[in-house]
Amino acid sequence: MRLLVGIDDTDAIDSDHGTGRVSRMLGAQLADDHGLDWVGSVRQQFLVDPRVPYTTHNSAACLVFEADAPPIDRIVDDAGMFLEEIMADVADPGLCVAPAGDVPDEVTDWGHRAQDSVVEKAQAYEVAEAAGVFLDEYGGTGDGVIGALGAVGLTANGEDGRFIAYGNIREYGEQVSVSQLRNDGIAVVDEDGDPVEEGTVNTHDWIRPQLRGGQPMLPVEPDESDAETMKPTNLN
């Protein structure tokens, strides 16, 4: 089973750790405590608009786990306690937990709505209740439920977001071979979407594969600094 844990609004401007780092800390802890295979964390971007309160970029994170029979109720409890302990004083954290196979299209549609328009917390709860997925808040206004639900919906669909944690993507160094990326489960494609099977990628300290087709995919292009190598196309 693939289990999704969405979190949002855990930090403040002056926090030592943003939601992305919180997701990595939580992923490692839940994996250790419950014997889960932590696949990684996916960043999902939502609407940036003056009408929407957010800390820096209005992004949420969705942790992805694999397990035969995960203890979902215990995972919910532990994740909730973790958020309460680590949240910034002015944060408004939300948590959404659901098996990926149980996430209906309505939740993915909610994620797309949150990418393009101003949505409300009450609407998030209505969508979650109708879909039968867990959604709750852990302090402040609780507006983080909006992004937590959206992150689960978009990640379940497998066609949005990028991995901020997956395997060794933060440890590759200045260069990594295409064969190493492929061995690590990351598909490498060129600007036309065609598979790249060999070569060297200059990381520029930024390997963040996209989530496409339910799997990590890294688009690359020729690196103008070295004609014999490539670089990720999504450096920004």
KEDREN-201426 format. One record per residue: residue number from 1; x, y, z of N, C-alpha, C in turn. Coordinates in pm, 1 decimal. Layout:
<pts>
PT     k      neast     nnorth        nup     caeast    canorth       caup      ceast     cnorth        cup
PT   NUM          X          Y          Z          X          Y          Z          X          Y          Z
...
</pts>
This chain:
<pts>
PT     k      neast     nnorth        nup     caeast    canorth       caup      ceast     cnorth        cup
PT     1       83.6     -120.0        0.0        0.0        0.0        0.0       87.1      124.9        0.0
PT     2       47.7      222.8      -77.9      114.1      353.5      -74.7       31.7      445.1       15.6
PT     3       95.9      496.0      120.3       29.8      582.9      217.1       81.3      724.9      201.4
PT     4      -10.1      821.8      198.9       25.2      962.9      181.4       -3.7     1040.2      309.3
PT     5       90.9     1124.2      348.4       76.9     1208.7      467.5      106.2     1352.2      425.3
PT     6        2.1     1434.7      417.3       18.4     1572.6      374.6       26.7     1666.3      493.6
PT     7      120.6     1760.7      489.5      134.8     1860.4      595.6      151.4     1998.7      533.7
PT     8      107.6     2100.2      608.9      123.9     2237.5      560.0      118.1     2333.9      677.7
PT     9      180.2     2451.1      656.2      178.2     2563.5      750.5      232.4     2525.3      887.3
PT    10      356.2     2475.0      888.0      418.3     2433.8     1013.3      520.3     2534.5     1066.0
PT    11      554.0     2636.9      984.9      667.8     2720.8     1017.8      631.0     2868.2     1023.7
PT    12      732.8     2951.0     1044.9      720.9     3096.5     1043.4      839.2     3151.5      965.3
PT    13      835.9     3281.7      934.9      943.5     3343.9      857.0     1079.7     3318.2      919.4
PT    14     1088.3     3325.1     1053.6     1217.0     3311.1     1121.4     1241.0     3170.7     1176.0
PT    15     1165.3     3071.6     1130.3     1183.5     2934.1     1177.0     1316.5     2877.5     1129.1
PT    16     1374.5     2788.8     1209.4     1495.9     2719.9     1169.3     1468.0     2614.2     1062.7
PT    17     1342.8     2572.7     1052.4     1308.3     2467.3      956.6     1174.7     2499.5      891.9
PT    18     1171.8     2492.3      759.0     1048.0     2511.6      685.5      971.4     2381.8      674.2
PT    19      856.2     2389.3      606.1      772.1     2270.8      594.5      845.4     2157.0      522.8
PT    20      931.0     2189.3      426.3     1005.7     2084.3      357.5     1096.1     2007.3      451.5
PT    21     1169.5     2078.4      534.8     1257.7     2010.3      630.9     1175.7     1935.3      734.5
PT    22     1065.3     1994.9      778.7      977.5     1925.9      873.2      930.9     1793.6      813.9
PT    23      897.1     1794.1      684.4      850.1     1671.3      620.8      958.5     1565.5      619.8
PT    24     1083.4     1605.5      600.5     1192.1     1508.1      600.2     1215.4     1450.7      740.2
PT    25     1205.1     1536.3      840.5     1219.4     1489.4      978.2     1106.2     1394.2     1015.3
PT    26      984.0     1432.0      978.6      868.9     1348.8     1009.8      873.6     1217.6      932.9
PT    27      914.8     1222.5      807.0      924.0     1100.5      727.6     1017.8      999.6      789.6
PT    28     1135.1     1046.3      831.8     1232.7      956.0      892.9     1178.6      898.5     1023.5
PT    29     1111.4      981.6     1102.1     1060.7      935.1     1231.6      950.2      831.9     1214.5
PT    30      853.6      860.0     1126.6      743.6      766.0     1107.0      794.3      634.1     1049.6
PT    31      890.5      642.3      960.4      946.5      519.7      902.5     1011.1      434.2     1011.0
PT    32     1088.3      497.3     1098.8     1155.8      423.6     1205.3     1056.4      367.3     1306.0
PT    33      958.5      447.6     1344.8      866.1      407.4     1451.2      766.8      300.8     1406.9
PT    34      733.7      298.6     1276.2      627.2      210.4     1232.1      670.7      110.8     1124.5
PT    35      800.9      102.0     1099.7      850.5        4.4     1003.9      803.6       29.5      861.9
PT    36      793.4      157.0      824.4      746.8      194.1      691.9      864.8      214.7      597.3
PT    37      841.9      197.5      470.1      939.7      233.5      367.5      907.0      375.0      322.2
PT    38      990.1      470.4      363.9      966.4      609.9      327.2     1023.2      634.1      187.9
PT    39      934.1      652.2       91.6      975.8      674.6      -46.7     1036.0      812.9      -63.2
PT    40      972.8      913.7       -4.8     1021.3     1050.5      -15.7      914.0     1151.1       18.6
PT    41      945.7     1277.3       -5.7      852.2     1387.0       17.9      837.2     1468.7     -109.4
PT    42      713.5     1506.1     -139.2      682.9     1580.7     -261.3      633.1     1720.5     -223.9
PT    43      694.2     1820.3     -284.5      649.8     1959.1     -264.5      539.9     1990.6     -364.3
PT    44      430.2     2045.8     -314.6      320.5     2088.4     -401.6      299.7     2239.6     -384.9
PT    45      292.7     2308.5     -496.6      280.2     2453.8     -498.5      134.5     2495.4     -514.4
PT    46       92.7     2594.1     -431.4      -43.2     2646.2     -439.1      -41.3     2795.6     -469.8
PT    47     -159.8     2851.4     -483.4     -174.7     2989.2     -530.5      -96.1     3088.2     -444.5
PT    48      -17.2     3171.4     -512.0       50.6     3283.1     -445.7      -28.5     3408.6     -478.3
PT    49      -93.2     3464.4     -377.2     -185.4     3575.1     -397.3     -195.1     3653.3     -266.4
PT    50     -203.5     3786.3     -271.2     -212.1     3865.2     -147.5     -330.7     3826.3      -58.8
PT    51     -432.0     3765.8     -117.1     -548.9     3727.0      -37.8     -526.6     3597.6       39.4
PT    52     -416.6     3528.8       11.0     -389.1     3400.3       74.0     -278.1     3418.1      177.3
PT    53     -303.9     3385.7      306.0     -197.1     3393.7      405.9     -101.5     3276.1      392.0
PT    54       28.0     3304.5      380.6      127.6     3198.2      373.6      258.8     3252.3      425.6
PT    55      353.7     3161.9      453.2      479.8     3203.1      514.6      578.0     3256.9      411.6
PT    56      612.1     3176.1      309.9      708.1     3221.3      208.9      660.0     3194.4       66.6
PT    57      626.1     3069.1       34.7      594.5     3034.1     -104.7      457.5     2969.1     -122.5
PT    58      384.1     2947.2      -13.8      254.6     2877.5      -17.9      267.8     2739.6      -81.6
PT    59      364.5     2663.3      -32.7      378.7     2524.7      -76.0      352.7     2432.5       42.2
PT    60      309.7     2311.8       12.5      287.3     2208.7      113.3      371.8     2087.4       76.8
PT    61      379.5     1992.8      168.2      458.2     1871.7      143.7      372.9     1748.8      167.0
PT    62      397.2     1647.0       85.6      328.7     1519.4      101.6      433.5     1409.5      114.9
PT    63      433.1     1341.0      228.3      521.8     1228.4      250.8      460.9     1104.3      186.2
PT    64      546.1     1025.0      122.4      500.9      904.2       53.2      567.1      783.1      117.9
PT    65      484.1      689.3      164.7      533.2      567.3      228.0      479.8      444.6      155.0
PT    66      553.6      335.0      165.6      506.1      205.9      119.2      505.5      110.5      238.8
PT    67      397.9       35.6      255.0      387.1      -61.1      364.6      274.0     -157.9      333.7
PT    68      286.7     -278.7      383.4      182.8     -378.5      358.5       54.5     -345.7      433.0
PT    69       67.1     -315.7      561.1      -51.2     -287.0      643.3      -15.1     -179.9      745.7
PT    70       -0.7      -55.3      702.4       41.7       50.3      794.7      -63.0       76.5      902.8
PT    71      -19.5       99.6     1027.9     -113.3      130.9     1136.7     -159.2      276.6     1125.9
PT    72     -257.5      302.1     1041.8     -292.5      439.6     1004.7     -332.8      522.9     1126.5
PT    73     -411.5      467.1     1217.2     -454.3      544.5     1334.4     -334.7      587.8     1418.6
PT    74     -238.5      499.0     1436.9     -119.1      534.4     1515.3      -33.1      635.9     1440.1
PT    75      -25.5      621.5     1309.5       50.5      718.3     1229.4      -11.6      856.1     1239.8
PT    76     -144.5      863.6     1233.2     -214.3      991.6     1249.6     -181.4     1052.7     1384.4
PT    77     -191.0      973.2     1490.4     -164.3     1024.8     1625.4      -21.1     1075.3     1638.0
PT    78       74.6      996.5     1589.7      215.1     1034.1     1603.2      248.2     1156.3     1517.5
PT    79      193.4     1161.7     1397.4      219.2     1276.6     1311.0      159.3     1402.7     1372.0
PT    80       39.5     1392.0     1428.1      -23.3     1507.1     1492.6       57.8     1557.9     1609.6
PT    81      105.7     1466.8     1693.6      187.9     1507.7     1807.6      317.8     1572.1     1760.9
PT    82      375.1     1517.2     1655.4      498.6     1574.0     1600.5      475.8     1718.3     1556.2
PT    83      366.7     1743.4     1483.9      338.0     1878.3     1435.9      316.2     1974.1     1552.9
PT    84      245.8     1930.0     1654.9      221.5     2015.8     1771.7      351.4     2051.5     1842.2
PT    85      445.3     1958.8     1843.8      571.4     1983.2     1913.5      665.1     2072.4     1833.6
PT    86      663.3     2058.9     1700.3      763.4     2128.6     1619.5      712.9     2259.0     1560.3
PT    87      581.5     2280.6     1558.6      524.0     2397.2     1493.1      574.4     2527.7     1553.6
PT    88      586.4     2629.2     1468.9      618.3     2763.2     1516.2      498.1     2820.7     1590.6
PT    89      524.9     2917.3     1679.5      417.1     2973.1     1762.0      305.4     3035.1     1679.0
PT    90      339.2     3088.0     1562.0      238.8     3155.5     1479.8      191.7     3068.2     1363.4
PT    91      229.7     2940.5     1364.1      193.2     2850.8     1253.8       49.4     2802.2     1267.8
PT    92       -3.9     2750.8     1157.4     -142.7     2703.9     1151.7     -146.8     2565.0     1087.1
PT    93      -79.4     2465.6     1146.0      -55.6     2339.8     1075.8     -180.5     2256.3     1050.6
PT    94     -176.5     2186.1      936.7     -280.8     2091.2      899.6     -218.2     1959.2      861.6
PT    95     -295.8     1851.1      878.8     -248.0     1716.4      850.0     -356.4     1639.3      776.1
PT    96     -316.8     1570.9      669.1     -407.8     1484.7      593.9     -338.4     1350.9      573.6
PT    97     -409.4     1241.8      599.3     -351.7     1107.8      586.3     -450.5     1019.1      511.3
PT    98     -401.4      948.4      409.8     -489.2      860.5      333.1     -407.5      764.1      248.4
PT    99     -453.6      639.5      233.0     -393.1      551.6      133.0     -415.1      611.6       -5.9
PT   100     -312.8      608.6      -88.7     -323.2      671.9     -220.1     -438.3      614.0     -300.6
PT   101     -461.1      483.8     -288.7     -567.1      420.7     -365.2     -706.4      458.3     -320.7
PT   102     -717.0      521.0     -202.7     -847.1      561.9     -150.4     -874.9      710.5     -172.2
PT   103     -785.5      778.8     -242.4     -803.3      922.4     -264.4     -882.8      942.5     -393.4
PT   104    -1005.4      992.7     -385.2    -1088.3     1007.2     -505.8    -1050.4     1130.5     -587.0
PT   105    -1104.2     1138.7     -706.3    -1074.9     1251.3     -794.9    -1113.9     1384.4     -732.0
PT   106    -1214.8     1384.3     -645.7    -1259.6     1509.5     -584.9    -1149.1     1574.5     -501.6
PT   107    -1063.9     1492.7     -440.1     -953.7     1548.2     -360.9     -845.3     1603.7     -452.2
PT   108     -818.7     1534.6     -563.0     -724.8     1589.8     -661.4     -778.2     1719.2     -719.9
PT   109     -907.4     1722.5     -748.3     -968.6     1845.3     -799.9     -952.7     1959.2     -700.6
PT   110     -963.2     1926.5     -571.3     -943.3     2028.6     -467.5     -801.2     2085.2     -475.4
PT   111     -703.8     1996.3     -493.7     -566.5     2043.4     -505.4     -548.9     2137.1     -622.6
PT   112     -610.9     2105.6     -736.3     -601.5     2194.0     -852.3     -670.9     2327.2     -825.9
PT   113     -781.9     2324.5     -755.3     -850.6     2450.1     -719.8     -760.3     2537.2     -633.7
PT   114     -692.1     2475.3     -537.9     -604.3     2551.3     -448.5     -482.2     2605.7     -521.5
PT   115     -447.6     2546.2     -635.4     -337.6     2598.7     -716.4     -376.9     2726.2     -790.2
PT   116     -505.6     2739.4     -820.5     -549.5     2845.1     -911.8     -642.0     2950.0     -850.6
PT   117     -697.6     2923.8     -731.7     -796.6     3015.8     -677.0     -790.3     3019.3     -525.3
PT   118     -856.2     3119.2     -467.8     -863.9     3132.2     -322.3     -972.1     3036.8     -271.4
PT   119     -934.1     2950.1     -178.0    -1027.3     2853.0     -121.7    -1029.3     2868.1       30.3
PT   120    -1128.3     2808.8       94.0    -1149.2     2826.7      237.0    -1133.0     2695.1      312.8
PT   121    -1097.6     2708.6      440.5    -1078.6     2591.4      526.4    -1204.6     2506.8      534.7
PT   122    -1318.5     2571.1      550.2    -1444.1     2497.0      562.5    -1468.7     2409.5      440.1
PT   123    -1429.6     2460.5      323.5    -1446.7     2382.0      201.3    -1356.6     2258.7      202.7
PT   124    -1235.5     2274.8      256.8    -1143.8     2160.7      264.8    -1204.3     2049.7      349.5
PT   125    -1262.1     2086.0      462.4    -1323.4     1984.8      548.4    -1441.3     1916.4      479.1
PT   126    -1517.3     1991.1      403.4    -1630.4     1931.6      331.5    -1581.5     1828.1      230.4
PT   127    -1476.3     1863.4      157.6    -1420.7     1771.6       57.7    -1365.7     1646.5      126.7
PT   128    -1291.2     1666.0      235.9    -1231.3     1552.9      306.4    -1337.5     1460.1      363.8
PT   129    -1441.2     1517.4      421.7    -1546.8     1435.1      479.6    -1617.9     1353.1      372.8
PT   130    -1648.5     1416.7      260.4    -1715.6     1344.5      151.8    -1626.8     1234.5       95.6
PT   131    -1495.6     1258.5       96.2    -1401.8     1161.4       39.8    -1364.0     1052.6      139.5
PT   132    -1390.4     1075.2      266.9    -1355.3      977.3      369.1    -1208.0      972.5      401.2
PT   133    -1137.2     1086.9      388.1     -995.3     1090.7      422.2     -976.6     1172.2      549.9
PT   134     -872.8     1137.3      625.9     -846.8     1207.3      751.8     -792.3     1346.7      724.6
PT   135     -847.0     1446.8      793.6     -799.9     1584.5      783.7     -824.2     1652.5      917.1
PT   136     -719.3     1718.2      971.0     -736.4     1787.9     1098.4     -631.6     1897.1     1111.0
PT   137     -655.6     1986.8     1207.6     -566.0     2099.8     1232.8     -505.3     2088.0     1370.8
PT   138     -389.8     2156.8     1389.4     -312.5     2137.6     1511.7     -261.8     2267.6     1572.1
PT   139     -337.9     2375.0     1556.0     -300.0     2500.4     1618.1     -328.3     2619.2     1528.8
PT   140     -328.0     2737.3     1588.7     -351.0     2859.3     1513.1     -486.1     2859.8     1445.7
PT   141     -490.7     2913.0     1326.1     -616.4     2915.9     1250.6     -651.3     2781.1     1189.4
PT   142     -551.0     2693.3     1180.5     -574.3     2563.1     1117.6     -585.0     2567.9      966.8
PT   143     -548.8     2682.1      907.4     -562.3     2694.8      762.0     -470.4     2599.4      685.2
PT   144     -374.9     2538.5      755.7     -287.2     2443.4      688.9     -359.3     2320.7      635.6
PT   145     -484.9     2299.6      679.1     -560.1     2185.2      625.5     -584.3     2201.4      475.7
PT   146     -588.1     2325.6      429.7     -611.6     2350.2      286.7     -499.5     2287.6      203.7
PT   147     -375.4     2321.7      236.3     -261.5     2269.0      162.2     -236.0     2121.9      188.9
PT   148     -262.0     2077.3      312.7     -240.0     1935.4      345.2     -329.8     1847.3      260.1
PT   149     -456.7     1884.4      249.1     -549.9     1808.5      166.1     -511.1     1817.2       19.0
PT   150     -477.4     1937.3      -27.1     -437.8     1954.5     -166.0     -312.8     1875.9     -200.9
PT   151     -215.8     1871.9     -107.7      -92.3     1798.7     -133.7     -119.2     1649.9     -150.7
PT   152     -208.4     1594.5      -69.1     -243.1     1452.9      -82.2     -314.8     1427.6     -214.9
PT   153     -407.3     1514.7     -251.0     -480.9     1496.0     -375.9     -391.9     1500.3     -497.5
PT   154     -301.4     1597.4     -502.9     -214.2     1611.6     -618.7     -111.2     1499.5     -625.4
PT   155      -59.8     1460.6     -509.1       39.5     1353.6     -507.4      -23.7     1220.3     -544.7
PT   156     -146.1     1197.1     -498.4     -216.2     1073.2     -533.6     -236.1     1062.5     -684.2
PT   157     -258.4     1176.3     -748.2     -278.0     1176.9     -893.2     -148.6     1146.3     -968.3
PT   158      -34.5     1179.4     -905.5       95.2     1142.9     -961.8      146.8     1228.3    -1074.7
PT   159       87.2     1347.5    -1095.4      126.8     1429.2    -1210.0      161.9     1573.2    -1171.3
PT   160      181.3     1599.9    -1043.5      213.1     1735.4     -997.1      321.5     1729.4     -890.7
PT   161      395.8     1838.8     -879.8      491.4     1852.2     -771.0      629.8     1802.4     -806.1
PT   162      720.9     1821.4     -710.2      856.9     1771.9     -727.4      906.7     1715.7     -594.5
PT   163      994.7     1617.8     -604.6     1049.0     1554.1     -485.2     1153.5     1644.5     -419.5
PT   164     1131.9     1672.6     -291.5     1232.9     1744.7     -213.4     1312.1     1647.8     -127.2
PT   165     1266.2     1524.3     -121.9     1341.5     1416.1      -58.2     1309.7     1288.6     -134.4
PT   166     1414.4     1221.1     -177.5     1399.1     1092.7     -246.6     1537.9     1031.2     -258.5
PT   167     1556.5      916.9     -198.2     1684.9      849.8     -209.1     1801.2      940.7     -173.0
PT   168     1896.7      951.9     -266.9     2020.1     1027.4     -240.8     2025.0     1162.0     -311.9
PT   169     1909.4     1220.2     -345.9     1912.2     1340.6     -429.7     1984.9     1457.5     -363.6
PT   170     1997.0     1457.6     -232.0     2068.6     1565.5     -163.7     2215.8     1532.0     -139.3
PT   171     2260.7     1418.1     -192.7     2397.4     1373.0     -163.5     2478.3     1341.0     -289.0
PT   172     2428.0     1375.9     -405.3     2496.5     1336.8     -528.1     2627.4     1412.7     -552.7
PT   173     2642.1     1527.9     -495.3     2761.3     1606.7     -522.9     2744.4     1689.8     -649.2
PT   174     2855.7     1729.8     -710.6     2850.2     1820.1     -824.7     2803.2     1751.4     -952.4
PT   175     2829.0     1622.1     -964.9     2789.1     1548.5    -1084.9     2732.2     1412.5    -1046.7
PT   176     2642.5     1364.0    -1130.5     2588.3     1229.4    -1113.0     2562.3     1171.3    -1251.6
PT   177     2590.0     1044.5    -1267.0     2568.6      981.7    -1396.7     2420.9      950.7    -1416.1
PT   178     2380.9      949.0    -1543.2     2243.0      911.9    -1574.7     2215.5      769.7    -1528.6
PT   179     2313.5      682.2    -1540.9     2293.8      543.7    -1498.1     2268.2      535.9    -1348.3
PT   180     2336.6      620.2    -1270.4     2312.7      621.4    -1125.7     2171.5      669.1    -1094.8
PT   181     2128.9      773.7    -1162.4     1992.2      824.0    -1142.8     1890.4      716.2    -1176.7
PT   182     1912.2      649.1    -1288.4     1818.8      544.9    -1331.1     1819.1      428.2    -1232.4
PT   183     1936.9      391.4    -1183.2     1945.5      284.6    -1083.5     1873.5      321.9     -954.5
PT   184     1869.9      450.7     -925.6     1802.6      499.1     -804.5     1652.9      518.4     -825.4
PT   185     1603.7      482.9     -942.3     1459.9      490.4     -966.3     1410.7      620.0    -1024.1
PT   186     1504.2      704.2    -1073.4     1467.6      833.5    -1129.5     1478.5      826.4    -1281.7
PT   187     1366.1      842.7    -1348.4     1368.2      846.6    -1494.4     1429.2      978.5    -1539.9
PT   188     1514.8      973.9    -1640.7     1578.1     1093.9    -1695.6     1526.6     1112.4    -1837.7
PT   189     1478.3     1233.7    -1867.1     1421.6     1260.6    -1999.4     1478.2     1391.4    -2053.3
PT   190     1477.2     1401.8    -2188.0     1525.5     1524.8    -2249.8     1411.7     1626.0    -2262.5
PT   191     1440.1     1735.2    -2331.5     1341.9     1844.3    -2342.0     1214.9     1803.4    -2415.4
PT   192     1223.9     1697.5    -2494.6     1106.9     1647.9    -2566.7     1034.8     1536.9    -2491.2
PT   193     1086.7     1502.8    -2373.8     1026.0     1396.0    -2296.0     1073.9     1257.5    -2332.0
PT   194     1175.2     1249.3    -2417.7     1228.5     1118.7    -2456.2     1331.1     1070.4    -2353.4
PT   195     1338.7      939.5    -2329.1     1430.8      887.1    -2228.3     1577.0      917.2    -2261.9
PT   196     1653.4      950.8    -2159.1     1798.3      966.2    -2169.0     1858.5      848.5    -2093.0
PT   197     1945.8      773.4    -2157.8     1995.1      649.9    -2098.4     2141.0      654.9    -2057.3
PT   198     2213.8      756.4    -2098.7     2354.2      765.7    -2058.7     2397.9      911.0    -2057.9
PT   199     2512.9      936.0    -1994.8     2563.9     1072.1    -1986.3     2587.1     1112.9    -1842.3
PT   200     2625.1     1240.5    -1826.2     2655.2     1296.3    -1694.3     2573.6     1421.9    -1672.0
PT   201     2518.7     1435.0    -1552.3     2437.2     1551.0    -1516.9     2512.7     1635.5    -1414.8
PT   202     2533.0     1763.3    -1447.7     2584.7     1859.3    -1349.8     2468.8     1899.6    -1259.1
PT   203     2479.8     1870.3    -1132.2     2365.1     1888.4    -1042.1     2336.4     2033.5    -1010.3
PT   204     2440.4     2119.0    -1011.6     2425.1     2256.1     -963.9     2361.5     2257.1     -824.7
PT   205     2391.1     2151.1     -748.9     2339.1     2133.1     -612.6     2187.3     2135.4     -608.2
PT   206     2123.8     2087.9     -714.1     1977.2     2097.8     -717.5     1917.4     1986.6     -802.8
PT   207     1907.7     1868.5     -745.3     1837.6     1758.5     -810.2     1703.2     1742.9     -739.7
PT   208     1598.0     1786.3     -806.3     1463.2     1778.0     -749.3     1370.3     1719.4     -857.0
PT   209     1363.9     1587.9     -867.3     1283.0     1526.3     -973.2     1135.9     1564.9     -963.1
PT   210     1073.4     1575.4    -1076.1      929.6     1598.8    -1080.6      855.3     1469.3    -1051.1
PT   211      733.2     1481.0    -1002.7      645.6     1364.9     -987.4      559.8     1356.2    -1112.6
PT   212      587.6     1256.6    -1194.2      512.8     1237.6    -1317.8      488.0     1088.2    -1337.6
PT   213      365.9     1055.2    -1375.1      332.9      914.2    -1390.5      347.3      836.7    -1261.2
PT   214      334.3      907.4    -1148.6      345.6      844.3    -1018.4      487.2      814.7     -974.3
PT   215      587.9      856.7    -1052.9      727.1      825.6    -1024.1      813.9      949.8    -1041.8
PT   216      935.1      949.3     -982.9     1025.4     1062.7    -1002.0     1081.4     1068.5    -1143.4
PT   217     1080.8     1187.4    -1201.0     1130.9     1207.5    -1337.0     1212.6     1336.7    -1340.0
PT   218     1331.6     1327.6    -1395.7     1419.7     1444.0    -1402.1     1438.4     1488.6    -1546.2
PT   219     1380.9     1601.6    -1586.7     1408.0     1656.5    -1720.0     1546.3     1721.7    -1722.0
PT   220     1621.0     1698.8    -1828.7     1753.6     1758.5    -1840.9     1767.6     1825.4    -1977.0
PT   221     1867.3     1912.7    -1985.2     1900.2     1983.2    -2109.3     2051.4     1999.4    -2115.8
PT   222     2106.1     2028.2    -2233.9     2251.3     2049.5    -2242.5     2295.1     2161.7    -2148.9
PT   223     2409.6     2142.5    -2084.5     2464.8     2244.5    -1994.9     2560.1     2331.8    -2076.3
PT   224     2524.1     2459.3    -2090.6     2604.3     2547.3    -2175.0     2746.7     2564.2    -2122.0
PT   225     2770.1     2534.4    -1995.7     2904.6     2546.2    -1939.5     2994.2     2429.0    -1976.5
PT   226     2934.1     2320.5    -2025.8     3011.5     2201.7    -2062.2     2929.1     2122.9    -2163.7
PT   227     2966.1     2129.4    -2288.0     2885.8     2071.6    -2396.1     2869.9     1920.6    -2384.3
PT   228     2957.7     1853.9    -2305.6     2951.3     1709.3    -2294.4     2862.4     1662.7    -2178.9
PT   229     2805.2     1756.2    -2106.1     2722.5     1719.3    -1991.5     2583.0     1782.5    -2003.4
PT   230     2500.8     1748.0    -1908.2     2363.2     1800.7    -1902.9     2339.4     1864.2    -1766.4
PT   231     2226.2     1934.3    -1755.0     2186.3     1990.0    -1626.9     2034.1     1975.2    -1614.0
PT   232     1982.4     1974.3    -1492.7     1836.7     1969.4    -1475.1     1773.1     2093.2    -1533.8
PT   233     1656.4     2077.2    -1594.6     1587.5     2192.7    -1652.5     1508.4     2270.5    -1548.6
PT   234     1484.9     2213.0    -1429.9     1402.1     2278.0    -1329.7     1486.0     2330.3    -1214.5
PT   235     1590.5     2408.4    -1249.2     1679.2     2459.3    -1145.6     1611.2     2565.7    -1060.5
PT   236     1515.9     2639.3    -1113.3     1453.9     2746.9    -1037.9     1335.7     2694.6     -956.1
</pts>
